[in-house]
Amino acid sequence: MTHTTTDRPAGDTGRTGGAIVPVLAFAGIVVAVMQTLLVPVIKDLPQLLSTSPSNATWVLTSTLLSGAVATPIMGRLGDLYGKRRLLITSLSVMVVGALISALTSDLLTMIAGRTLQGFAMGAIPLGIGLMRDMLPREKLPSAMALMSSSIGVGGGLALPLAALIAQHSDWHSLFYGAAGLGAFAIALTLLVVPESRMRAEGTFDVLGAVGLSAGLVLFLLPITKGSDWGWTSGTTLGLFAASAVVLLLWGVLELRIKAPLVDLRTTARPAVLFTNLASIMVGVSFYVVSLVLPQLLQLPTSTGYGLGQSMVMAGLIVAPLGLTMMFTAPVYARLSAKYGPKVTLILGLLIIAIGYGAGLGLMSAAWQSLVIAVVLGAGIGLAYSSLPALIVGAVPASETGAANGLNTLMRSIGTSVSSAVIGMVLANTANHVGGVAIPTMHGFRISFLIATGAVAVGLVLALFLPGRRSADKPQLRASSEEDAVLARANEMLDAGFRGRVLDADGGPVARAKVTLIDQQGRQAGTTLSAEDGSYAVAVPAGGAYVLAARASGHGPLASSVRHAGAEGAVDVDLSLPGESVSA
């Protein structure tokens, strides 16, 4: 188990506590803008960069690849060295990349700038980790929901704004605007967001980072370029095979070292595994609407099915997709508090399925596209909001950044697969008029059917997620009096340990006995965990201790911990082994 070495006094958020959430969410939105920034000028990139269409696609592919590589790495670095520090680093690299792209029309230099912009994707899991470290539990669900949805919010809002700039100004202005937004996000973060003092112990797994980076590039590269190279070409198949070998060797390495980049044993827990697999399906479904609706809206009416909208109008019609995702966050918080994030994920997937199913017959007017965008935004918003809550509830606090980084990576893989598959479908079903490929209504409907199929797979995966613990077993429930005592203990805890007792699947363990043992082997304190698994125990003085936990139906756990004495409350989550033992 990874332990924390942190203090997080209640006053850490202080006067700026109320502004932390909007500032972090704004940073997430700015980062997401990078993903759709060039959508309005995609078709013009070969001419703008004086290159071939196949070479021009590297301007988009480079951002995707660097974002996929950076997300889990920045999450782990944040756990080790400070999430705020790495958040500012991510945004700074993005600003540098945007300025490089703004000052060039050379292909290679543009690709270099876009690669640096992709590194900012690590800001999403870092922001979620900061929220977990600083916010009270009652505010955490809606805050994480907003942060998680910022990926879609930024992407949706960027479309009309980028289209407006591209239509009325030089296209390099897009990058100047992105650099300005990034600099503003850095300034707000420096002013408002304090650094979390929570740290994971251990060192950074350099070899693991290199192995994961190589495996991801070898996997994502043929996905994004397969249409150009040919899906059965030697290059495509060779890269897929190489990625399988590299990722397999990387997995063996991660299982053998003490402080891995990704804790694969934690990742294999059902709560984490099925959440990540479902995330891929949500990513697939999200990107389909982003690819289909703008093209349908902008096709000329002379095709018989195109809606004849301008670039800007098409962006405005699709923008409610992101806005609805943003406004879904507080709704998610209420639903999740009552039914749990598993239920809200399933509900979100059902709404997405309804949106795509209805969309098969709602493609003949601009207002119908608006309805589809709103319905899908609500469903995707609920689904995206549920994912970090499921991950956070299943991993120790010291692994939040890395675990959410991996989950964000899974969504990116979903969007990458979606882009490749839908691009291939639209290309193979297009009509060629005067050497120009025009997407067909048949291709659009097949794309919506693919999204519906991905949602169906996601629903099946979500059903395998562990549900809330049954409340009909009195011996596993803490009384309301004990909960009240624990709440008071948490409020008054000036120096000690607190956190949650979790089972092997990441679920809370109620009425677990938590005992604090000093260096002489004497009991220094004891408590029972509450119904949600939370516990708090004070320390008599600084020094090394052992936290022991035991509960009926679970194996015992003993973890070495250290407290400086004057550093406030140290957060330590205790994960009990799964094997049964007698109480």
N, C-alpha and C positions, 0 to 999 in steps of 0.2 A: 504493500500500500504506500502511496505517496503522501507525505505529511505536509502540513502547512507550517510556515514560520512567519506568522503575521500578527499584527494587532489591527483591529478595526473598531475603534471606539465609536460610540454613537455619534459623536460630534464630527466624524470625518467628513460627512457631507455638508454639515454646517449650514451656512446661509445660502449656499448655492445648490442645496439638495434638490429643490424643485426644478432647477434648470438642467440638471444632469441628463435627464431622459430626452428632452427635445434636442439638446446639443449632440448627444450621441446618435440620435435618430437622424439628425441633419447630416452628420458625418457619413452615416450609412447611405443616405440618399445621394450625396455627392459622389460616393464611390460607385454606386449603381449607375449613375449617369454615364460613366466611362463605357459601359457595355452597349449602350444604344446611341452614343454620341454621333457616330458616323452613319447610322441607318439611312438618314435622308440623302446622303451623297454616295451610297454604296455603288450605284450603277455608274457614277461619274468618276470613281477613283482611278480606273486605268488611264483616262484622259488627263486627270489632274496630276497624276504622278508619272505620266509619260512611260507607262509600262503595260504589260499584257494583263488581261483579266485574271489569269491564274496567279500571277505574281502579286497583283493588288489585294488578293484575298489574305495575304500574309499580314496585312495591316490589321485585320480583324482577328486572325488566328493567333498572332503573337500575344495579344492582350488576353485571350482566352487561356492560352498555355501558361503564361506567367501568373495569372490569377489562380489557376488550379494548383500550381506549385507553391505559391506564396501562402495560400490560405491555411493549410495545416501547420506549416513551418512558423508563420508569424504567431499563430495561436499558442504553440508550444513555447516560443521565445517569450511571449507575454506572460505565460504561467511562471516562467523562470525568473525573468528580469523586470517585470512590471508591464501591465497591460496598457496603461496610459502612454508610457514611453514608446511602446511599439506601435500604438495607434498613431501617435504623432509622426513616427518614422514612416509608417505606411503612407500617410497623407503627404508627407514631404517628398517622398519618392514619386508619388503621383503628380505633384505640382511640377517637379523637375521634368518629368516625362512629358507633361502637357506643354510646357514651354519649349522643349526640344521640337515637338511636333508642330508647334505654332510657327516656328522660325524656318521651316524647311518644306521643300516639295520634292526632295530626294527620297527615293523608295527606301533605301537601307537606313537612312537616318530617321525616317518616319517610323519604320518598324522598331527601331531602338527606342524611340520615344513612347510608342504604344506598348512596348514590353514593360517599360517602367510604370506606365499607368496601370497595368494589370495587377501590380503588386499591392495596390490599395484594397483589393478584395479581402485582405486579411482584417480590415477594419470591422467587418460585420461580427465575426466571432469574438474579437477583442472587446467590442462594445457590449456584447451580451455578457461576457465575463466580468466586465466592470460593473454592470448592473447587478449581477448576482453578488458581487463582493460588497456593494455599498447600500443597496436599497433594502428597506424592510420587506418582509415576505409578502405582506398584503399588496404592495405596489409592484412586485416583481413580475407577475404574469402579464399585465397589460404593457409594461415597459419592454419586456423581451418580445412580446408580440409585435409591438411597433418597430423594434429594431430588426427583427427577422423579416417583416414585411417591407422594410425600406428598400430591399433589393428590387421588388416589383414597383414600389412607389417611384423610386428614382428613374427606373427604366421607362415607366409610363409617362411621367411628367416631362422627361427629356425629349420625347419624340416631337411634340408640337413646338417646343422651344427651339430645338435644334433645327427643325424644318423651317421655322420663321427666320432664324439667323442665316441658314444656308441659302434661303430664297432671296434674301435682301442684302446680304453682305458677303465678303470674302470668306470662303470656307475655313480659313485659318482662325477666324474669329471664334469658332467653336472651341478651339484649344485654349485661347486666351480666357474665354469665359470659364472653362473647366479649371484652369489654373487659379483664377480669382476665387471661385467657389472653394477650392481646396485650401487656399491660404486663409480664407475666412473661417473655414471649419477648424483649421489649426489654431487660429487665434481664440476662437470660442472655447476649444478644448483646454488650452492653456489657462484661460481665465476662470473657467467654470468647473472642470472635471478634476478632482484630486486624484493622486496616484493611489491605487490599491496597494496595501502592504502585504497582501496575501502572496506567498511564493510557494512554488513546488520545489522540493529538494532535488538535488541531482545536477547533472550537467547536460548541455545540449548534445544531442545525438547527431553529430555531423555526418557520419557514415549512413545513418538511417535517412537523414534529409537528402543526401545525394542519391541514395537508392530509390526513395519514393519519387523524387523529382524525375529521375531517369525513367522510371516505370510509367509515370503519368504522361510524360512527353511522348514516349513510345506508344502509349495507348491512345491518347487524344489526337495525335498528329494524323494517323490514318483515318480517324473518324471525321476530322474536319476537312481532310484533303482527299478522301476516298473517291469522291465524285470526279475529281480532276485526274487522279492517277488510275482509276478503275478499281472496283471493289475486289476483283479477283487477280489483280496484278501482283507480281512478285514483291514489289515494294510495300504494298498495303498488307499483304498476308505476312511478309517477313517482319514488319514492324509490330503487328499484333502478336506474333509468336515471340518476338524478343521481349515485348512488354510482359507477357505471361511469365517468362523465365525470370526476368529482373524482379518483378513483384513477388514471385514465389521465394526467391533468394532473400529479398528484403524482409518478407514475413518471418522466415527462419531466423534472420538476424535479430529482428525486433523481439522475438520470443526468448532470446538468449541473454539479452543485456538487461541490466538493472534499471536503467532510466531511459526507456525507449522514446522515440519521437511520438509514436502512437502505441498506446497500451492495447495490444490486440486482444488480450484476455478480457479487458473491460468492453472492447468493441464487440466481442462475441456474445455478450449478454443479450438475451432476447429483446429487452427494452431498447438497447442501443442498436443492435443489428437490424431489427425490423423497422425501426425509425429511419435508419440510413437508407435501407432499401426502398422504403416508401417515399423518401425524399427524392430519389432518382425519378420516380414516376411523377411526382408533383412538378419537378423541373421540366420533364418532357411536356406535360400538359400546359404549363405556363408559357413556354416558348412557342407553341403552335399558334396560339392566338396572336402573338406578336409578329409572326411571320405572315399569317394569312390575311387578317383584316386590313392592314395597311395596303397590301397589294390589291385586294378586292375593291377597296374604296377608290384607289387611284386609277384603276383601269378605265379606259374610255367607254362611254355608253355604246359606242358603235360595235363593241364586241357582243352585245346582246345581254350581258350580265354584269359588266363593269358599272361602277356607280359614279364615275366621272368627277370625283372630288379632287381638289388641289392637295399638294403635299401638306400644307398647314392644316387644312380642314380635316384631312385624314388623321393627322396627329391629334387634333382636338377631340375627334370622335372616339379615338382609342384611349385618350388620357384618363377617362373615368375608371379604366381598369386599375390604374395605380391609386387613384383617389379613393376608390371603394376599398382597396386593400388597407389603406391607412385608417379609414374610419371603422374598419372591422375590428381593429385592435381592442377597443374597450368592450365591444360586444363579446369578443373571444374571452376576455378576462372574466366576465360574469358567467358565461357558459362553462368555462373551465373550472371555476370555483365550485360550481354546482355539480357538474358531471365528470370533470377530469379531462386532461388534454387528449386522451385516446378517443373519447367520444367526439370532441370538437374536430379532431383530425378526420374521423369517419364522416361527420356531418359536412365538413368542407369538401371532401372528395365526392360525396353525393351531389352537392350543389354544382361542382365542376362538371360532373357527368350530365346533370340536367342541362347546364348551359351549352355544352357541346352537342347534346342530343337535340335540343331545340334549335341550335344554330344550323343544323343540317337543312332546316326548312326556312330559316330566317336570313337569307342572303340577298334579298331583292331590293332593299332600301337602306339608306344611311341610318335611319332611326333604328332599324333592326340590328345593325352592327353596334349601335350604342347600347341597346338592351343586352346583347351578348356580352359586351365588355363589362357592364355593371354586374351581371349575374356571375360571370367568371371571376371578376375581381373579388366578389364576396366569398366565393368558394376557395379561391387560391389564398386569399387573406386569412381565412380560418385555418387552412391547412398549413401555410407557412408559419402562422402564429403558434401552432401546436408543437412544431418540431423542436425548438429550443427548450421548451418546458419538459418535453419527454426526455431530452438528452440531459438537461441539468438535474432532473430527478433521478437519473440513473448512474451518475458519475460523481466521484469525490469533488469537493469544491476546488481543490488544487489542480484538477484536470479540466476545468470548464473551458478554458481557451482552446486547448488542443482538441477536445471532443467536439465543440461547436465548429472548430475549423474543419474537422473531417466531415461534419454534417453539411456545412456550406459547400465543401468540395463535392459531395454527393449530388447536391442540387446542380452544381456546375456541370457535372458529368451528364446529368439528365438534359440540361439545355443543349449541351454539345451533341448528344445523340439525337435530340429532337431536330436541331439545325441540319445535321447531316441527312437524316431520314426524310424530313419534309422537303429539304432542298432537292433530294433525288426524286421524290414523288412528283413535285411540281415540274421538274425538268423533263421527266419521262412522259408526263401527260400534257405537256405544253403544245400549242399550235405554233408552227414556224411560218411567219409572214414576212417576206422580204428579208430573210436572214435574222429576224428578231423573234425570240421565243416569248410567247404570250401565255401565261398561266391560264388554265381552264377551270370552269366550275367543277368539273369532274375531279380535278386535282385538289381543289379546295375541300371538297366533301370527303375525299379519301383522307386528307390530312386531319379533318375533324374526327373521322372514325378512328384513326390511329391514336389521337389524344384520348378518345373515349376508352379505347382498349387499355391504354396506359393507366388511366384512372381506375379501371376495373381491377387491374393487377395491384395497384396501390391499396384498394379497398381490402383485397384478400390479405395483403401483408399487414395492414393495420389491424385486422381481426386477430392476428397472432400476438399483438402487443399485450404484455401483462396489464390486466385491469387494476382498478383500485382494490385494496385489500377488503375482504369481506368484513362487514361490521357486525355480523351476527355471532361472533365468538367473544363472549364477555372476558375470557381470560386473556385476550390479546388487546383489550382496550384500556387505556388509562382513564381514570375517573375524571370528572370535570373539576373536582377539587385538586387533583394532582396536576391537571393542565394549568389551573390557575396558579398553583405554587411554582410550576416551571416558568410560566410567563413572568411572574414577579422576580424569579431568580435571574432570568435573562435580562430584565430591566436593571437589576441591581448589581450585575456581575461586573466588578471593576477589574478583576484579574482571575483568569481561569480559562477553561476550555468549553466550547459549545459547538454544536453542529447537529448532525442527524445520524441515526443508526439505520443502516440500510441492509436489505438482504442481498443475496447473490444476483438477483435480477434487477436490483436498483430500487426496489419498493421499500417503503418505510416499515420499520419494525417497532411496534408499540410495546411498552412495558418491558423493554430490555434493561437489564441491570448494568449500569455503567459505574465502574469503580476506578478511583484514582489511587495509584500506589506510588509511594515515594522510593528513594534510592535504598532505604533500609528495609524495604519490603513491607512497610506498614500502610494500612489504609489511610489515605489523606482526605478522602471524600467519596460520596456515593450518591447516585440518583437513579430514577427510572425515566426512560424515554416516554414522551407523550404520544398521543395517537398518531401524529404525523411523523414520528420518529425523532423529533428534536429533543435535545438534552442540554443541560448546562451544569457545570460543576466548578466550584471555586478552587483556587490553589492557595495554600497557606503562605508560600514563599516561592521565589523563583528557583529554577533548577530543572533537573531531568526527572521525568515521571514515566510511569506506564499507565496507559488507559486500557482497562480490560472491560469487555462487553460480553454479555451472555444473555440468551433468550431461549425460551422453549421452542424446540424444533429447529434450532440453528446451532452450528458449531461455535465454540468460543473464539474470541479474538483478543490479542494483546498487542498494543502498538506503543512503541517508544516515542515520546514527545518531549518537547522542551519549552519552558516558559521563562521569560526574562524577569518576571515579577512585577514590573511596572508598565507593561505594554498593553494592558487591557485584555480583552477577550481574544483568544486564539481559536480560529475556526478549524475543527477537525471532524470530518465525516468518517464514520466507522462502518465498514462493510463486512458483515458477518458471512462466514463460509456457508455454503448451501447444504452440507451434509447434516443429517439429523443426529442429535444426541439427546440423551435423557436430560431433563431439566435439573 
